[in-house]
Amino acid sequence: MSEPLNYRSAGVDLSTYDETMARLPPLMRRTFTPRVMEWKDGFAGLFRLDAHIGLLSRTYRDPILVASTDGVGTKLKLAVATGRHDTVGIDLVAMSVNDCLCAGAEPLIFLDYVAMSKDDPELTAKVVQGISDGCIDAECALIGGETAILPEFYQPGEYDLAGFCLGVVERKHLLKGEEIRVGDKVIGLASSGLHSNGYSLARKIVLDHAKLNLDDHVEELGRTVADELLSPTRIYTRALKGTYRHYRVKRVIHGIAHITGGGLIDNPPRILPEGCGMRLTKGSWDVPPVFSWLQRLGGVAEEEMFRVFNMGIGLVLVVADYYAEAVVRHLAREAGVPSWIIGEVVPGNREVEWA
């Protein structure tokens, strides 16, 4: 007589799942701020909005909640291929947190969703370790998440990630680009490399077209293919918080754009008001060698490079002309983020032009 059917025979081992879950609370607690409220065995995460702890160390009078969600895309393919899972969690946090920052918001909490074909406590712990590290860098709390075991949905060893960030901003400090004026300067904050966009093209160039291996050392880059392509996305929370604190009275930042898919062509215009365009100057910032390497390796057109990749600029600030040089110096000195004045706002129809 055949064995009776149960959840384990269907591909989900609840004992292993319990082992996985037991590893995660310490990784969450290390991200907690005083505003996180404990709910033992609860069904959701709790967070106080009215504590005197915030972006400017005060209670919000007219708070606007800002929410964003994103994933890591096919960069996960490289993590699986190399067995290196400790950085894609940072990417997951960065992609949502940096979007929230564009509204002028303070990231408050983060939630994750991890889906895989078979429960793997070691793998899950490595991924969530990266998410925890990213939350500490972003100064937001990892207060919950979901680990979904989906037999036959993913190939063995593969997994997918989704992240969710909730932030808050005082209504009068909300950034929607409405204060952007002709003559404002455009500051570009350095990326850490590819971040988490364009990996379908990057993988095709490197692995399929050039036939390189992930452990090959590339002299031009000074490290292996895997080391370069798995560099985690830079998180800009501390850089912006420091700038806001430095300019407590003056409203010097008029708009922020996160440079993700669409690159420097499609993302900056999203924050421009009617009647404004943006003129960017090529050569005004240091482009990391990974981009010229990919372009040469794949014979990719320059316009395609600027539309697919960030080209070394992870975040764009539109700043009042008078303060632009000072903001660049502050970002480099206090936040350690290389930054450059890469252009200005000009009369136009919400498009980027190049000088």
C-alpha positions as CSV (number, residue, x, y, z in Angstrom):
1,M,0.0,0.0,0.0
2,S,1.4,3.4,-1.0
3,E,2.4,6.0,1.7
4,P,-0.2,8.5,2.6
5,L,0.2,11.9,1.0
6,N,1.4,14.8,3.1
7,Y,3.0,18.3,2.7
8,R,6.5,16.9,2.7
9,S,5.7,14.5,-0.2
10,A,4.4,17.5,-2.1
11,G,7.7,19.3,-1.7
12,V,7.4,21.4,1.5
13,D,9.2,20.2,4.6
14,L,7.7,22.1,7.6
15,S,10.5,21.0,9.9
16,T,13.1,22.5,7.6
17,Y,10.9,25.6,7.2
18,D,10.9,26.0,11.0
19,E,14.7,25.8,11.0
20,T,14.8,28.5,8.4
21,M,12.5,30.8,10.4
22,A,14.5,30.4,13.6
23,R,17.6,31.9,11.9
24,L,15.9,35.1,10.8
25,P,14.8,37.0,14.0
26,P,18.4,38.0,14.9
27,L,18.9,39.4,11.4
28,M,15.8,41.5,11.8
29,R,16.4,42.7,15.3
30,R,19.8,44.2,14.5
31,T,18.0,46.6,12.1
32,F,15.4,47.8,14.7
33,T,15.1,51.4,15.7
34,P,13.4,52.6,18.9
35,R,10.2,53.1,16.9
36,V,9.8,49.4,16.2
37,M,7.2,47.8,18.5
38,E,7.5,44.1,19.3
39,W,4.6,41.8,18.6
40,K,5.7,38.3,19.7
41,D,4.3,35.7,17.3
42,G,2.3,38.5,15.6
43,F,1.0,38.5,12.0
44,A,2.5,41.9,11.0
45,G,5.2,44.4,11.9
46,L,4.5,47.4,14.1
47,F,6.1,50.8,13.8
48,R,5.4,54.1,15.7
49,L,5.2,57.3,13.6
50,D,4.9,59.7,16.5
51,A,8.3,59.2,18.2
52,H,10.7,62.1,18.4
53,I,13.2,60.2,16.2
54,G,13.3,61.0,12.6
55,L,15.0,62.6,9.6
56,L,15.3,65.9,11.5
57,S,14.9,64.5,15.0
58,R,11.3,65.8,15.4
59,T,7.7,64.6,15.3
60,Y,6.0,64.9,11.9
61,R,3.2,67.4,11.8
62,D,1.7,66.6,8.4
63,P,3.3,63.3,7.4
64,I,3.0,61.8,3.9
65,L,3.7,58.1,3.6
66,V,5.9,57.1,0.6
67,A,5.9,53.5,-0.6
68,S,8.0,51.7,-3.2
69,T,8.7,48.1,-4.3
70,D,11.3,46.5,-6.6
71,G,13.3,43.4,-7.1
72,V,16.8,42.5,-8.2
73,G,16.1,41.1,-11.7
74,T,18.5,38.7,-13.5
75,K,21.4,39.7,-11.3
76,L,20.0,36.8,-9.2
77,K,21.2,34.5,-12.0
78,L,24.8,35.4,-11.2
79,A,24.3,34.9,-7.4
80,V,23.0,31.4,-8.1
81,A,25.7,30.6,-10.6
82,T,28.5,31.7,-8.2
83,G,26.9,30.6,-4.9
84,R,27.4,34.1,-3.6
85,H,24.1,35.3,-2.0
86,D,25.2,37.8,0.6
87,T,25.1,40.9,-1.6
88,V,21.8,40.6,-3.6
89,G,19.9,41.4,-0.4
90,I,21.7,44.8,-0.3
91,D,20.6,45.3,-3.9
92,L,17.0,44.5,-2.9
93,V,17.0,47.1,-0.2
94,A,18.8,49.7,-2.3
95,M,16.4,49.6,-5.2
96,S,13.3,50.4,-3.1
97,V,15.0,52.7,-0.6
98,N,16.6,54.9,-3.3
99,D,13.2,55.3,-4.9
100,C,11.7,56.5,-1.7
101,L,14.5,59.0,-1.3
102,C,13.4,60.6,-4.5
103,A,10.3,62.0,-2.7
104,G,12.5,63.5,0.0
105,A,11.4,60.7,2.3
106,E,13.1,59.1,5.3
107,P,13.0,55.3,4.8
108,L,11.3,53.8,7.9
109,I,10.6,50.1,7.3
110,F,11.4,47.3,4.9
111,L,9.7,44.0,4.1
112,D,11.1,41.2,2.0
113,Y,9.6,38.3,-0.1
114,V,11.8,35.3,-0.8
115,A,10.5,32.6,-3.0
116,M,12.3,29.3,-3.8
117,S,11.5,25.8,-5.0
118,K,12.8,24.0,-1.8
119,D,13.4,25.2,1.7
120,D,17.1,25.9,2.2
121,P,17.9,27.4,5.7
122,E,21.6,28.2,4.8
123,L,20.7,30.0,1.5
124,T,17.8,31.9,3.1
125,A,20.0,33.1,6.0
126,K,22.7,34.4,3.5
127,V,20.1,36.3,1.5
128,V,18.4,37.8,4.6
129,Q,21.8,38.7,6.0
130,G,22.3,40.9,3.0
131,I,18.9,42.4,3.4
132,S,19.7,43.1,7.0
133,D,23.0,44.7,6.1
134,G,21.2,46.9,3.5
135,C,18.6,48.0,6.1
136,I,21.3,49.0,8.5
137,D,23.0,51.1,5.7
138,A,19.6,52.6,4.8
139,E,18.8,53.2,8.5
140,C,15.4,51.5,8.2
141,A,14.0,48.5,10.0
142,L,13.4,45.1,8.6
143,I,10.2,44.3,10.5
144,G,8.8,41.4,8.5
145,G,8.7,39.4,5.3
146,E,7.7,36.1,3.7
147,T,9.6,33.0,2.7
148,A,7.5,31.1,0.1
149,I,8.3,27.5,-0.8
150,L,7.0,26.9,-4.3
151,P,7.8,23.3,-5.5
152,E,8.0,23.0,-9.3
153,F,7.7,26.7,-9.8
154,Y,11.4,27.5,-9.7
155,Q,14.4,25.3,-10.8
156,P,16.4,23.7,-8.0
157,G,18.7,26.3,-6.4
158,E,17.0,29.2,-8.0
159,Y,15.0,31.9,-6.1
160,D,13.4,35.2,-6.5
161,L,13.3,38.3,-4.3
162,A,10.9,41.3,-3.9
163,G,11.3,44.2,-1.5
164,F,8.9,46.8,-0.1
165,C,9.9,50.0,1.5
166,L,7.8,52.5,3.5
167,G,9.0,56.0,4.2
168,V,7.7,59.3,5.5
169,V,8.1,62.9,4.6
170,E,6.7,66.1,5.9
171,R,4.2,67.4,3.4
172,K,6.0,70.8,3.0
173,H,9.3,68.9,2.3
174,L,7.8,66.5,-0.3
175,L,9.9,66.6,-3.5
176,K,7.8,66.4,-6.7
177,G,10.0,68.6,-8.9
178,E,7.6,71.6,-8.6
179,E,10.4,73.8,-7.3
180,I,12.8,73.0,-10.2
181,R,13.7,76.2,-12.1
182,V,15.8,77.0,-15.2
183,G,19.3,77.6,-14.0
184,D,19.3,75.0,-11.3
185,K,22.3,72.7,-11.4
186,V,22.3,69.0,-11.8
187,I,24.5,67.0,-9.4
188,G,25.4,63.4,-10.1
189,L,26.2,61.0,-7.2
190,A,28.5,58.1,-8.1
191,S,27.1,54.7,-8.5
192,S,29.0,51.6,-7.3
193,G,28.9,50.0,-10.8
194,L,26.0,48.5,-12.6
195,H,23.7,48.5,-9.6
196,S,20.8,46.2,-10.4
197,N,19.8,47.2,-14.0
198,G,20.7,46.1,-17.4
199,Y,21.8,42.6,-16.4
200,S,20.0,40.8,-19.2
201,L,22.3,42.7,-21.6
202,A,25.4,42.5,-19.4
203,R,25.1,38.8,-19.0
204,K,24.5,38.3,-22.7
205,I,27.6,40.4,-23.5
206,V,29.9,38.7,-21.0
207,L,28.7,35.1,-20.9
208,D,27.1,34.5,-24.3
209,H,28.9,36.8,-26.7
210,A,32.4,37.1,-25.1
211,K,32.3,33.5,-23.6
212,L,33.9,34.6,-20.4
213,N,33.7,32.7,-17.1
214,L,32.5,34.4,-13.9
215,D,35.8,33.6,-12.2
216,D,37.9,35.0,-15.0
217,H,40.1,37.9,-13.9
218,V,39.7,41.1,-16.1
219,E,42.8,43.3,-16.1
220,E,40.8,46.3,-17.1
221,L,38.6,46.0,-14.1
222,G,41.3,44.8,-11.7
223,R,39.1,41.9,-10.4
224,T,37.0,39.0,-11.6
225,V,33.9,39.1,-13.7
226,A,31.8,37.9,-10.7
227,D,33.3,40.5,-8.3
228,E,32.4,43.3,-10.7
229,L,28.9,42.1,-11.7
230,L,27.9,41.3,-8.1
231,S,29.0,44.6,-6.6
232,P,26.0,45.7,-4.5
233,T,23.9,48.8,-5.3
234,R,24.9,51.9,-3.4
235,I,22.4,53.2,-0.9
236,Y,22.1,57.0,-0.6
237,T,20.2,57.4,2.6
238,R,23.0,58.7,4.8
239,A,24.3,61.0,2.1
240,L,21.0,62.7,1.8
241,K,20.2,62.8,5.5
242,G,23.5,64.5,6.0
243,T,22.8,67.0,3.4
244,Y,19.3,67.8,4.8
245,R,20.8,68.2,8.3
246,H,23.5,70.5,6.9
247,Y,20.9,72.8,5.2
248,R,18.2,72.8,7.9
249,V,16.8,76.2,6.9
250,K,17.4,76.5,3.2
251,R,15.6,74.2,0.8
252,V,18.5,73.6,-1.6
253,I,17.5,70.3,-3.2
254,H,14.6,70.8,-5.6
255,G,14.4,67.3,-7.1
256,I,15.9,63.8,-7.0
257,A,16.0,61.1,-9.6
258,H,17.1,57.5,-9.1
259,I,19.0,56.3,-12.2
260,T,17.7,52.8,-12.9
261,G,16.3,51.1,-16.0
262,G,16.2,53.8,-18.7
263,G,19.4,55.3,-17.5
264,L,20.2,59.0,-17.7
265,I,17.9,59.4,-20.7
266,D,14.6,58.3,-19.3
267,N,14.8,58.9,-15.5
268,P,15.8,62.6,-15.0
269,P,12.9,63.9,-17.1
270,R,10.4,62.3,-14.7
271,I,11.1,65.0,-12.1
272,L,11.1,68.0,-14.5
273,P,8.1,70.4,-14.5
274,E,6.6,71.6,-17.8
275,G,8.8,74.1,-19.6
276,C,12.0,72.6,-18.3
277,G,14.6,70.4,-19.8
278,M,18.0,69.1,-18.6
279,R,21.3,69.6,-20.3
280,L,23.9,67.1,-19.2
281,T,27.6,67.3,-20.1
282,K,29.4,64.1,-21.1
283,G,32.8,63.8,-19.6
284,S,31.9,65.8,-16.5
285,W,32.0,62.8,-14.2
286,D,34.2,59.7,-13.8
287,V,32.7,56.7,-15.6
288,P,33.7,53.4,-14.0
289,P,35.6,51.1,-16.4
290,V,32.9,48.4,-16.3
291,F,30.9,50.5,-18.7
292,S,33.5,51.0,-21.4
293,W,34.5,47.4,-21.0
294,L,30.9,46.2,-21.6
295,Q,30.5,48.6,-24.5
296,R,33.7,47.5,-26.3
297,L,33.1,43.8,-25.5
298,G,29.6,43.8,-27.0
299,G,30.0,46.6,-29.6
300,V,27.1,48.4,-28.0
301,A,26.0,51.8,-29.3
302,E,26.6,54.7,-27.0
303,E,23.0,55.7,-26.9
304,E,22.0,52.2,-25.9
305,M,24.6,52.3,-23.1
306,F,23.1,55.5,-21.7
307,R,19.5,54.1,-21.9
308,V,20.2,50.7,-20.4
309,F,22.9,51.5,-17.7
310,N,23.5,54.2,-15.2
311,M,26.9,55.0,-16.6
312,G,28.4,55.8,-13.2
313,I,25.6,58.0,-11.9
314,G,23.3,56.3,-9.4
315,L,21.3,59.4,-8.2
316,V,20.7,62.8,-9.6
317,L,20.0,65.9,-7.5
318,V,18.6,69.1,-8.9
319,V,20.0,71.8,-6.7
320,A,19.7,75.6,-6.5
321,D,22.6,77.1,-8.5
322,Y,24.0,79.1,-5.5
323,Y,24.5,75.9,-3.3
324,A,25.6,73.4,-6.0
325,E,29.4,73.6,-5.4
326,A,28.9,73.5,-1.6
327,V,26.6,70.4,-1.8
328,V,29.2,68.6,-4.0
329,R,31.9,69.3,-1.4
330,H,29.7,68.3,1.4
331,L,28.7,64.9,-0.2
332,A,32.4,64.1,-0.8
333,R,33.7,65.2,2.6
334,E,30.9,64.2,4.9
335,A,29.2,61.3,3.1
336,G,32.2,59.9,1.1
337,V,30.1,59.8,-2.1
338,P,32.0,61.1,-5.1
339,S,29.7,63.7,-6.8
340,W,30.0,66.1,-9.7
341,I,28.0,69.0,-11.3
342,I,27.0,67.2,-14.5
343,G,24.6,69.7,-16.0
344,E,21.9,72.2,-15.6
345,V,18.2,72.8,-16.0
346,V,17.4,74.6,-19.3
347,P,14.2,75.7,-21.1
348,G,12.7,72.6,-22.8
349,N,10.1,70.0,-22.9
350,R,11.0,67.5,-20.2
351,E,13.8,65.9,-22.1
352,V,17.6,65.4,-21.7
353,E,19.9,67.0,-24.1
354,W,23.7,66.5,-24.2
355,A,26.6,69.0,-24.3
